[in-house]
Each structure stands twice: as C-alpha cells, then as structure tokens.
Amino acid sequence: MTASPRHEPLSPPRSPCVLVCRMDERDRYCLGCQRTRAEIAAWFQLDDATKRSVLAELPARRATSPRPE
C-alpha cells in the first residue's frame, strides 16, 4: 500500500500591487496591478477564493491594457 500524497494548504494569495498606482485613461484598471478600484479597496477583506479569482483575471487584463510610462 502506498501512502497518499500530503496536500499542503494553499498560502493566502499575495496582493498583486507593484506600487504603480495610477488608473488607466478610462478609469477601469490600475496600470500597475490591473485591478479595479473596488478590488483594490476590498483586497484585505476578500476571502482567498475571491482573491484567486481576481488574480486569474489579471493576465487577460494586462494583455489589453496600456503599459505605465
């Protein structure tokens, strides 16, 4: 009989903030982290699953967003 693999608990998601805190020209997303104002304001109150959901959306936002100067 083989031992089943141990599953380590997931660590809490870290904030994606990169200290470039400017909203895009349409005021939708932060140019640094690609989160909305609401996501930024609520980050520390969000549960881990919701944080992971937000983090999963960021690559697509980055692909269509202007880069900070």
Contacts in CASP RR format, 6 or more apart in sequence:
PFRMAT RR
TARGET T0000
AUTHOR 0000-0000-0000
METHOD contacts of the structure
MODEL  1
MTASPRHEPLSPPRSPCVLVCRMDERDRYCLGCQRTRAEIAAWFQLDDAT
KRSVLAELPARRATSPRPE
10 48 0 8 1.000
12 48 0 8 1.000
12 51 0 8 1.000
13 48 0 8 1.000
13 51 0 8 1.000
13 52 0 8 1.000
13 55 0 8 1.000
15 33 0 8 1.000
15 43 0 8 1.000
16 33 0 8 1.000
16 34 0 8 1.000
16 35 0 8 1.000
16 55 0 8 1.000
16 58 0 8 1.000
17 32 0 8 1.000
17 33 0 8 1.000
17 40 0 8 1.000
18 32 0 8 1.000
18 33 0 8 1.000
20 30 0 8 1.000
20 31 0 8 1.000
20 32 0 8 1.000
20 33 0 8 1.000
20 68 0 8 1.000
21 30 0 8 1.000
21 32 0 8 1.000
22 30 0 8 1.000
22 31 0 8 1.000
22 32 0 8 1.000
22 68 0 8 1.000
23 29 0 8 1.000
23 30 0 8 1.000
23 31 0 8 1.000
23 37 0 8 1.000
24 30 0 8 1.000
24 31 0 8 1.000
24 65 0 8 1.000
24 66 0 8 1.000
25 66 0 8 1.000
27 37 0 8 1.000
28 36 0 8 1.000
29 35 0 8 1.000
29 36 0 8 1.000
29 61 0 8 1.000
29 65 0 8 1.000
30 36 0 8 1.000
30 37 0 8 1.000
30 40 0 8 1.000
31 65 0 8 1.000
31 66 0 8 1.000
31 67 0 8 1.000
31 68 0 8 1.000
32 68 0 8 1.000
33 40 0 8 1.000
33 58 0 8 1.000
34 58 0 8 1.000
34 61 0 8 1.000
34 62 0 8 1.000
34 65 0 8 1.000
35 43 0 8 1.000
35 54 0 8 1.000
35 58 0 8 1.000
39 46 0 8 1.000
39 54 0 8 1.000
43 51 0 8 1.000
46 54 0 8 1.000
END
